[in-house]
Amino acid sequence: MAKLTVSRRRVLQTMGVAASGLVAPFAVAGNGSRFRHGVASGDPLADRVILWTRITPKAGASGPAEVSWEVSEDLAFKRIVTRGTEVTDADRDYTVKVDASGLEAGETYFYRFSAGDDTSPVGRTRTLPKDGVRALKLAVVSCSNYPQGYFNVYHEIAARDDIHAVLHLGDYIYEYAAGGYANPHAVNFGHHVEPEHEIVTLDDYRARHAVYKTEPGLQAVHAAHPMIAVWDDHESANDSWRHGAENHDETQGSWYDRKRASVQAYREWLPIRDAEDGDPLRIYRHFDFGGLADLIMLDARLIGRSEPLLYAEHLGDPATDAERFRNALHDPQRTILGNAQLDWLNGRLQSAQTPWQILGQQVLMGKVHLPDVLDVARFPAEGPFTRPAAERLLSIAEQGLPFNLDAWDGYPAARERVFAAGRTHGSNLISLAGDTHNGWAFNLADERGRPAGVEFATPSVSSPGMEIVAVPPGILAERFVAANPELVYLDSARRGWLEVAITPESATGRWHFVTTVLSRTYQPLLGPAWRVHAGEATLQRA
């Protein structure tokens, strides 16, 4: 099949998107449409892709709804390649997911849905290439917080024609009540969450997903590119692990019921393929990009993570208690993936025939210690970043203890097992991470200092980064890099996304930023790029 060559403007116009200047005013599906939550595609394979939408029930209707779908080689839908009909109902919150098969590898397609006289916006998707691929480009995002601002980052990615897939590494939604972890300016321009209370039940999680899916930027990026997504913690509750979460207590009922509800809503509202074994918690899976890269998506959050250790609860005086705490932290029984997922990962690395093995997961693998910034910081009288709090964190760092126990730093033995598997199988490991809201780049090394791979981490779509710490961003970044031998780059203060470009010879991470998320008028900013050559495991400025 011949490759399609369609101009960016023509694609966006046909998809219901206007392209004008640097800031494209993307159209919403519209509250009057029965497809008001837009369309999406995801989990592409060489011969199939998941297509998604939601049909809003007619007023007073509570029964099943029939939705037709079609996939075409052209924007005018004159060369239909497959079509069908799905029935949805309240048991699936009227969402529709189709595993559209019989497609050609490495091709661009257009799709749409219809119900009666209503037709959805048009989506564009692409299948994975089969073999012989010489170049791959991924857009990596995370941490899209609706009451923190506009999703301008998604608009930027939607306008690109050269992206093979968007990787969402978690925090697609946030669970907090109205006013919790929200920017008052964003709330003032209409980014109100529903329901207003913290989400706990299945109906709550469904309603929160529905609000997010009305955001124009999110609709635009879903309509423009296939997405490969994993959850982090906020899709359920902050700092979640296998048997609980920091933001869950017994007054909110069973954690397992809450986790089950959050996972069900996530699977209903995202274009993600169900696990072959039927286990809704099994989100880890892999994608072969034409023999060039094996993308291995991991769950470092819900399925296998051991209970976290917390400095506030488990560490006394750092000067006298650090050694005991360090021993507990390095307990080999502590896991972040769980044994079954680790065995699966080991098998994937062993069988990989591609030049690159990319780990798409949630939290930083690179080792991070807090630098001394007391001489340049301004501290508020109240809140989490007072001077006494900073002094305690610094005293912890002086004992050689890590900055962020919610990351792989909190599970060092588990990290060593992953590095050992990569070394055994001769892997060219690239870790991709989100979670922190900041941009990072690391030369990864094991506990003996041996190179283990590299890591690129994406900034957030809208959640605030370390700009909330009263230290000039440039100075903060310089001191973090100076204090951490593995760290080569940090941007601590800007919202954006990560572009990852892969060839057989090298992998390059480039950061992109937007000037604001508090206005739809913004400017895109091009950040730096770092590159690793195959077999070297050392980043160089590109």
DRENDRENNU-460429 format. One record per residue (C-alpha): x, y, z; residue number from 0. Coordinates in pm, 1 decimal. Each point is the difference from the previous one (the first is absolute). Layout:
BEGIN
     east    north       up num
        X        Y        Z NUM
...
***
This chain:
BEGIN
     east    north       up num
      0.0      0.0      0.0   0
    131.9    345.0    -90.2   1
     87.3    238.4    281.7   2
   -239.9    289.4     48.0   3
    134.4    349.8    -51.3   4
   -246.7    245.3    149.5   5
     80.4    351.8    114.0   6
    -15.7     80.3    370.2   7
   -258.9    271.2    -63.1   8
   -223.8   -234.6   -200.9   9
     19.8   -269.8    267.6  10
    -84.8    238.6    281.8  11
   -285.6    164.7   -187.4  12
   -159.7   -332.7    -84.7  13
     34.8   -115.2    360.2  14
   -186.6    308.0    120.0  15
    319.7    182.7     92.9  16
    105.7    344.9   -119.4  17
    368.6     62.8    -66.4  18
    103.7    363.0     37.0  19
    338.5    120.6    112.2  20
    192.3   -138.3    292.4  21
   -305.6    -50.3    216.3  22
   -262.3   -204.7   -181.6  23
   -351.3     55.3    142.8  24
   -107.3   -362.1     -2.3  25
   -373.9    -62.5     -9.3  26
   -181.6   -196.6    268.2  27
   -242.1   -269.8   -111.0  28
   -269.8    226.1    145.9  29
   -250.4    -36.6    280.8  30
   -279.8    -42.3   -253.0  31
    165.7   -306.3   -152.7  32
    -67.5   -349.6    127.0  33
    375.7    -49.6    -48.2  34
     91.6    288.8    228.8  35
    300.3   -185.6    146.7  36
    172.5    -31.6   -335.7  37
    173.4   -301.5   -151.9  38
    326.2   -179.1     71.6  39
    219.4   -283.6   -120.4  40
    263.6   -198.6    180.3  41
    209.7   -313.3     49.6  42
     90.6    -23.2   -370.4  43
    136.6   -324.6   -140.4  44
    110.9    -76.7   -354.8  45
   -347.5   -118.7   -105.5  46
   -240.5    161.3    246.2  47
    -68.1    289.1    234.1  48
   -247.3     78.4    277.6  49
   -261.1    265.3    -90.6  50
   -191.4    179.1    276.5  51
   -289.3    236.3     52.3  52
   -292.7     58.5    232.3  53
   -359.5     48.4   -102.2  54
   -202.0    228.5    227.7  55
   -340.4   -161.0     63.9  56
   -303.3    190.9   -117.0  57
   -197.5    178.8    269.3  58
   -201.6   -251.3    198.3  59
    159.3   -299.8   -171.5  60
    157.7   -274.2    210.5  61
     17.7   -297.2   -234.6  62
    266.8   -120.0   -243.7  63
    129.9    225.4   -277.6  64
    120.5   -115.2   -341.0  65
    306.5    171.2   -144.1  66
    146.1    -54.1   -347.2  67
    365.3     52.2    -85.9  68
    211.9      4.2   -312.6  69
    366.6     22.1    -94.0  70
    116.0    154.3   -325.7  71
    319.9     53.8   -194.6  72
   -111.7    350.9    -90.4  73
   -149.4    302.1    171.6  74
   -309.7     -4.0   -219.4  75
    -79.7   -358.0    110.6  76
    -21.6   -119.4   -359.3  77
    247.2   -286.8     54.7  78
   -145.6   -181.2    299.5  79
    215.7   -290.8    117.4  80
   -210.5   -125.7    290.9  81
   -319.1     89.9    181.0  82
   -235.3   -141.0    259.8  83
   -255.4     62.3    271.8  84
     33.8    -14.2    377.6  85
   -263.9      2.7    271.6  86
     79.8    177.1    325.5  87
   -196.1     69.6    316.0  88
     20.9    134.4    353.4  89
    210.9   -297.0    111.7  90
    283.4    150.9   -207.8  91
   -102.2    359.1     67.1  92
   -101.6     16.8   -367.3  93
    362.0    -14.2   -110.9  94
     88.1   -184.0   -320.9  95
    325.4   -185.1    -66.0  96
     70.4   -177.8   -327.3  97
    306.6   -208.5    -83.8  98
      1.4     86.2   -370.0  99
    193.8   -274.7   -179.3 100
     95.8    -88.7   -355.5 101
    212.3    312.8    -45.2 102
    331.0     39.9   -181.8 103
    323.1     54.5    192.4 104
    150.9    346.7     23.9 105
   -298.0    180.8   -152.5 106
   -205.5    305.7     89.5 107
   -377.0    -42.0     29.7 108
   -299.6    217.4     82.4 109
   -297.2   -111.6    206.8 110
   -334.1    123.9    126.5 111
   -310.6   -113.6    184.7 112
   -369.6     62.4    -56.7 113
   -328.8    -55.7    180.4 114
   -320.2     91.2   -181.0 115
     46.1    348.7   -141.1 116
    302.1     75.9    220.1 117
    354.1    -39.4   -129.7 118
    314.8     29.5    207.1 119
    306.1    209.6    -78.9 120
    249.7   -177.7   -226.5 121
    305.7   -157.1    156.1 122
    334.8    -79.1   -158.2 123
    201.2   -304.4    103.9 124
    285.3   -214.8   -126.3 125
    102.3   -361.8     32.1 126
    342.8   -114.8    109.8 127
    254.6    -67.4   -272.8 128
     89.8   -363.9    -46.8 129
    371.4     -8.6    -78.6 130
    289.6    191.2   -147.2 131
    -77.1    323.0    185.0 132
    283.3    254.0      8.6 133
   -161.7    277.9    203.6 134
   -258.6     27.2    277.3 135
   -135.7    304.3    180.7 136
   -201.4     -8.9    323.4 137
   -165.9    278.4    199.7 138
     18.6    -65.3    374.6 139
   -233.9    170.3    248.7 140
   -125.6    -31.2    356.5 141
   -174.4    182.6    283.6 142
   -292.2    180.8   -163.8 143
   -184.7    172.6    283.7 144
   -324.8    163.5   -116.7 145
    -34.5    260.7    280.4 146
    364.6    105.5    -43.5 147
    -39.6    147.0   -347.7 148
    -61.5    -45.1   -369.9 149
    137.4   -304.1   -180.4 150
    203.0    210.5   -245.1 151
    265.8   -270.5    -11.8 152
   -247.4   -237.8   -160.7 153
    -79.7    259.8   -266.9 154
    367.5     17.1    -93.2 155
     25.1   -375.7    -45.1 156
   -328.1    -16.5   -191.9 157
    141.6    241.8   -258.0 158
    294.6   -228.4    -78.4 159
     -7.9   -229.2   -304.5 160
    310.9   -203.2     82.1 161
   -104.1   -170.1    325.1 162
    -44.9   -378.0    -15.5 163
   -170.3    -22.6    340.5 164
    -62.0    198.2    318.2 165
    112.8   -167.3    322.7 166
   -192.9    107.0    308.9 167
    194.4   -108.6    307.0 168
   -270.4     66.9    254.6 169
   -195.8    253.0    201.9 170
   -241.2     33.6   -291.4 171
   -252.7    122.3    258.5 172
     25.8    109.3    365.9 173
   -223.1   -121.3    278.6 174
    -13.4    304.1    230.0 175
   -307.9    194.8    104.1 176
    -70.0    344.3   -142.9 177
    260.7    241.4    134.7 178
    245.0   -279.4     78.0 179
    322.6     26.8   -199.6 180
   -156.6    264.7   -223.3 181
    114.9    334.1   -136.8 182
   -260.1    266.8     90.4 183
     60.3    174.5   -332.9 184
    -87.4   -318.3   -188.8 185
   -313.1    -44.9    207.1 186
    -99.1    358.6    -79.5 187
      1.8    -69.3   -373.4 188
   -229.5   -296.5     32.1 189
    213.5   -305.7     68.4 190
   -224.0   -136.6    274.8 191
     13.9   -368.1     86.3 192
   -298.8   -227.4     33.6 193
    -97.3   -138.3    236.7 194
    117.9    268.2    240.2 195
     93.6   -251.3    268.9 196
    299.6   -232.4    -13.3 197
    -74.5   -287.0   -233.6 198
    -33.7   -342.8    160.6 199
   -277.9   -199.0   -170.6 200
    -39.5   -125.7   -355.4 201
   -251.7    274.4    -76.9 202
    246.3    256.1    138.4 203
    288.3   -117.2   -216.8 204
   -220.8    -15.6   -308.2 205
   -122.4    355.3     56.8 206
    355.5    131.1     43.7 207
    115.9   -165.9   -321.6 208
   -299.2    154.1   -176.8 209
     98.2    352.2    110.1 210
    359.9    -44.4   -116.0 211
   -115.4   -131.5   -336.6 212
   -175.7    332.8    -71.4 213
    334.3    188.4      1.4 214
     73.0    111.7   -359.6 215
    370.2    -80.2     16.4 216
    -61.6   -353.5    121.0 217
   -260.6    -57.0   -270.6 218
    241.8    135.7   -261.8 219
    294.5   -220.8     92.3 220
   -220.9   -308.8     17.6 221
   -148.8     77.4   -341.8 222
    341.9     59.9   -156.3 223
    212.2   -293.3    122.5 224
    -31.8   -347.7    151.0 225
     77.0     -5.9    372.6 226
    176.7   -266.9    203.9 227
    -78.1     62.3    365.5 228
     67.2   -131.7    348.6 229
   -137.0    122.2    328.4 230
    201.2    151.8    282.7 231
   -143.0     78.4    343.5 232
   -250.7    282.6    -50.4 233
   -224.1   -209.2   -222.5 234
    -80.6   -172.3    332.0 235
    147.6    194.9    296.2 236
    322.6    180.8     83.5 237
    304.6   -219.4     70.0 238
   -191.3   -320.4    -54.3 239
    153.3   -343.4     35.6 240
   -128.1   -356.2     -8.5 241
   -189.6      7.8    328.4 242
    -70.3    367.7     61.5 243
     76.0    363.7    -70.9 244
    109.9    312.2    184.0 245
   -325.7    166.6   -105.1 246
   -232.0   -274.4    122.0 247
   -125.1    -78.9    347.2 248
   -248.5   -242.0    150.8 249
   -277.5    261.5     10.1 250
     -3.4    -20.1   -381.7 251
    -75.3   -370.1      0.1 252
    201.4   -289.0   -137.0 253
    318.1     85.8   -189.1 254
    -53.5   -302.5   -222.4 255
   -347.7    119.7    -96.9 256
    138.2    345.1    -75.2 257
    289.7   -137.9   -201.7 258
   -234.9   -228.5   -193.9 259
   -231.9    292.5    -76.6 260
    284.6    222.3   -119.1 261
    139.1   -272.9   -225.5 262
   -341.1    -74.6   -149.7 263
    -63.2    367.0    -80.1 264
    349.3     37.2   -146.0 265
    -50.1   -295.4   -230.4 266
   -343.4    125.6   -102.9 267
    116.2    353.4    -79.8 268
    337.2    -62.3   -166.1 269
     83.3   -168.3   -333.1 270
    182.6   -290.0    160.7 271
    -15.9   -368.1    -96.4 272
   -121.6   -241.2    266.6 273
    254.8   -247.5    134.3 274
     -3.3   -342.7   -163.9 275
    -39.8   -172.1    336.4 276
   -297.2    221.1     89.7 277
    169.9    153.3    305.8 278
    -92.7    371.4      0.9 279
    302.2     78.5    219.6 280
    242.1   -135.8   -258.2 281
     89.0    310.1   -197.5 282
    359.5    -95.8    -77.6 283
     42.0    -85.7   -368.5 284
    238.9     57.1   -292.3 285
      7.8    145.4   -352.1 286
    250.3    -82.4   -276.4 287
     70.4    306.5   -213.5 288
    108.7   -164.6   -322.7 289
    304.9   -179.4    135.3 290
    153.8    329.4    113.8 291
   -120.6     25.2    359.8 292
   -187.8   -218.3    244.0 293
   -219.8    226.6    212.9 294
    -61.3   -172.6    333.0 295
   -275.9    165.0    202.9 296
     25.7    -69.5    373.3 297
   -220.2     45.5    306.0 298
    221.4    131.8    279.0 299
   -302.5     99.9    206.3 300
   -299.1   -227.5     63.9 301
     68.6   -362.6    -80.1 302
    315.0    -79.3    196.7 303
    134.0    299.4    195.6 304
     91.3    -67.2    363.3 305
   -105.1    237.5    275.3 306
    206.9    319.0    -26.5 307
    238.5    110.5    270.6 308
    -56.5    359.7    108.6 309
    249.6    227.4    171.6 310
   -273.8    160.0    208.8 311
   -114.3   -335.1    139.3 312
    301.8   -230.3    -14.5 313
    306.0    219.6     59.4 314
     88.8    161.5    329.8 315
    307.4    222.1     33.8 316
    184.9    -36.5   -332.1 317
    335.9     27.5    174.0 318
    -62.4   -309.6    214.3 319
   -270.0   -195.7   -183.7 320
    120.7     15.5   -360.9 321
    176.3   -337.9     -4.4 322
   -304.3   -188.7    128.0 323
   -220.6    178.1   -252.3 324
    245.5    -70.8   -282.2 325
     -1.5   -370.8     80.8 326
   -379.6     -5.0     -7.7 327
      0.3    185.8   -330.7 328
    235.3   -256.6   -157.6 329
   -200.1   -301.0    117.9 330
      9.1   -238.8   -300.4 331
   -360.5   -100.4     66.1 332
   -121.8    348.5    -88.6 333
   -134.1     18.5   -354.2 334
   -142.2    263.5   -230.9 335
   -110.7   -227.8   -286.3 336
    -89.4   -323.2    178.5 337
    152.1   -337.0    -83.5 338
   -233.5    -88.7   -287.6 339
     59.0    327.7   -182.8 340
    375.0    -17.9     59.2 341
      7.9   -352.1   -146.8 342
   -197.3    125.5   -300.1 343
    241.4    293.1    -45.2 344
    297.6   -234.0     19.3 345
   -158.6   -212.4   -271.6 346
    -60.8    302.5   -220.6 347
    361.3    114.1     32.6 348
    125.7   -351.2    -67.1 349
   -205.2    -39.5   -318.4 350
     45.6    354.3   -134.4 351
    151.9     14.8   -348.8 352
    -12.6    378.8    -35.7 353
    288.8    247.2     42.4 354
   -184.7    182.4    281.1 355
   -205.1   -106.0    301.0 356
   -212.9    288.5    128.5 357
   -161.6    -19.6    343.6 358
   -315.5    211.5     11.1 359
    -76.6     38.3    369.2 360
   -100.0    249.4    262.4 361
    278.1    104.4    238.0 362
    367.6     99.9    -12.5 363
    259.3   -277.2    -10.7 364
    290.4    243.1     28.9 365
    148.9     57.0    343.7 366
    -80.2    343.5    145.5 367
    129.5    167.4    315.8 368
   -107.7    344.4    116.7 369
    267.9    269.2    -37.5 370
     61.1    274.1    254.8 371
   -205.1    302.2   -107.3 372
    -53.4    159.8    341.1 373
    219.5    297.3    -88.8 374
   -208.6     97.0   -305.4 375
   -350.5   -103.9    105.0 376
   -284.7    211.4    130.1 377
   -234.1   -191.3    228.5 378
   -363.1     69.7     90.7 379
   -108.1      1.7    361.7 380
   -246.6   -284.6    -61.0 381
    -46.9   -291.5   -237.5 382
    214.3   -297.3   -105.2 383
    307.5    207.7    -93.5 384
     82.9    186.4    320.6 385
    363.4     42.4    100.2 386
    -19.1   -267.8    275.5 387
   -142.8   -246.2   -253.6 388
    279.1     81.3   -244.5 389
    263.4    -37.8    271.6 390
   -130.4   -346.5     87.0 391
      5.2   -102.9   -367.0 392
    357.0    123.7    -26.5 393
    102.9   -194.0    310.6 394
   -148.7   -310.3   -162.6 395
    198.0     64.9   -318.5 396
    320.8     43.2    202.2 397
    -42.4   -360.8    117.5 398
     -2.8   -119.1   -361.0 399
   -372.9    -69.5     -3.0 400
   -201.7     71.8   -316.2 401
   -227.7    294.9    -68.4 402
   -308.2   -180.9   -133.6 403
   -102.5   -329.6    157.3 404
   -305.0    -24.7   -226.9 405
    236.6    -59.1   -294.9 406
    230.4   -296.8    -64.7 407
    230.4    159.1    261.0 408
   -248.6   -136.6    253.9 409
     47.2   -352.7   -138.7 410
    374.1    -30.4    -75.9 411
     15.0   -381.4      6.7 412
   -281.7    -16.4   -254.7 413
    186.6    247.0   -222.3 414
    314.8   -213.2     19.8 415
   -198.0   -302.1   -119.8 416
   -115.6    189.9   -309.4 417
    352.7    122.4    -72.3 418
    135.5   -353.8     44.1 419
   -254.4   -134.5   -248.9 420
     98.3    265.6   -251.8 421
    368.9    -77.4     42.3 422
    -55.2   -376.1    -30.4 423
   -184.6     38.3   -328.2 424
    219.1    275.7   -147.0 425
   -286.9    248.6     -8.4 426
     23.5    359.2   -118.3 427
   -230.9    126.8    273.7 428
   -181.8    331.8    -17.0 429
   -223.3     81.4    295.2 430
   -280.2    249.3    -59.4 431
   -161.2    151.8    309.5 432
   -254.7    258.8    107.9 433
   -140.7     66.8    348.9 434
    224.3    284.6    122.0 435
   -137.8    276.9   -230.7 436
    357.8     89.8    -98.7 437
    232.2    -84.5   -289.4 438
    299.4   -224.4     84.3 439
    276.0   -194.1   -178.0 440
    222.4   -261.7    165.5 441
    285.8   -234.4    -75.5 442
   -128.2   -299.3    194.6 443
    243.9   -210.3    201.5 444
    -30.6   -291.5    239.0 445
    118.5      3.5    361.6 446
    353.4    -89.1   -114.6 447
      8.7    292.4   -242.2 448
    -29.1   -209.1   -316.3 449
   -198.4    162.4   -285.2 450
   -353.6   -137.6    -23.8 451
   -171.3    221.0   -259.6 452
   -137.5    352.4    -21.0 453
   -316.6    171.5    112.8 454
   -210.9    281.4   -142.9 455
   -281.4    141.5    215.3 456
   -277.9    223.3   -123.5 457
   -126.2    316.5    167.8 458
   -369.9     24.3     78.4 459
   -284.8    111.6   -221.2 460
   -135.1    236.3    267.2 461
     96.4   -105.1    354.9 462
    254.2    229.8    170.3 463
    363.9   -100.9     25.9 464
    272.7    115.6    234.3 465
    -66.2    364.2    -83.0 466
   -208.8     -9.2    317.9 467
    334.3    -20.1    186.3 468
    126.8    355.6     42.7 469
    335.0    -53.9   -171.9 470
     84.6    149.2   -341.9 471
    -52.8   -287.7   -248.3 472
    341.7     33.6   -160.4 473
    180.6    -18.8    332.9 474
   -216.4   -289.4    117.7 475
     74.6   -199.8   -315.1 476
    374.1     71.6     21.1 477
     17.6   -119.5    359.0 478
   -203.4   -313.6    -65.8 479
    231.2    -93.5   -288.0 480
    310.6     74.8    208.3 481
   -126.5   -211.9    290.5 482
   -104.7   -303.4   -206.7 483
    259.6   -180.7   -214.2 484
   -260.8   -176.4   -217.0 485
   -198.0    316.7    -74.9 486
     96.8    200.0   -310.3 487
   -306.2    222.0    -47.4 488
   -289.1    144.4    201.0 489
   -270.8    251.1    -84.5 490
   -185.9     67.6    322.5 491
   -248.3    269.7    -92.9 492
   -172.5    -42.9   -337.8 493
   -293.8   -198.1   -134.5 494
     58.2   -199.9   -314.5 495
     62.6   -333.8   -164.9 496
    280.8   -227.8   -109.4 497
     76.4    -96.6   -359.4 498
    193.3   -326.1    -38.2 499
    157.0    -68.8   -340.3 500
    144.8   -345.9    -63.9 501
    223.3   -128.4   -280.6 502
    206.7   -320.9     -8.0 503
    307.4    205.4     90.7 504
   -129.3    238.0    268.6 505
   -284.6    114.2    223.2 506
    -66.1    369.2     63.9 507
   -219.4    162.9    261.4 508
   -107.8    358.9    -64.2 509
   -211.3    206.8    238.4 510
   -276.1    233.7   -116.0 511
   -166.9    261.2    220.5 512
   -290.3    245.4     -3.9 513
     22.0    348.4    148.8 514
   -320.6    -32.5    203.7 515
   -289.0   -231.7     83.9 516
   -212.5    283.2    142.3 517
    -98.5    138.1   -340.7 518
    -83.8   -151.7   -335.4 519
    237.0    260.1   -146.6 520
    350.7   -136.7     42.7 521
    326.1    -56.3   -182.5 522
    175.1   -333.5    -50.2 523
    363.0    -11.9    113.0 524
    260.8   -241.3   -133.0 525
    209.1   -153.4    275.3 526
    334.2   -181.1     -9.2 527
     68.0   -347.0   -137.1 528
    217.0   -281.3    134.8 529
    110.3   -302.8   -202.8 530
    129.4   -349.3     71.2 531
    169.3   -219.3   -258.9 532
    -84.1   -368.3    -12.8 533
    217.3   -203.3    234.9 534
    145.2    298.0    187.3 535
   -253.7     75.0    281.4 536
    135.7    355.3     36.0 537
   -192.3    312.9    -94.3 538
    157.2    281.4   -200.1 539
   -143.7    342.6    -75.6 540
   -150.5    -14.7   -349.9 541
***
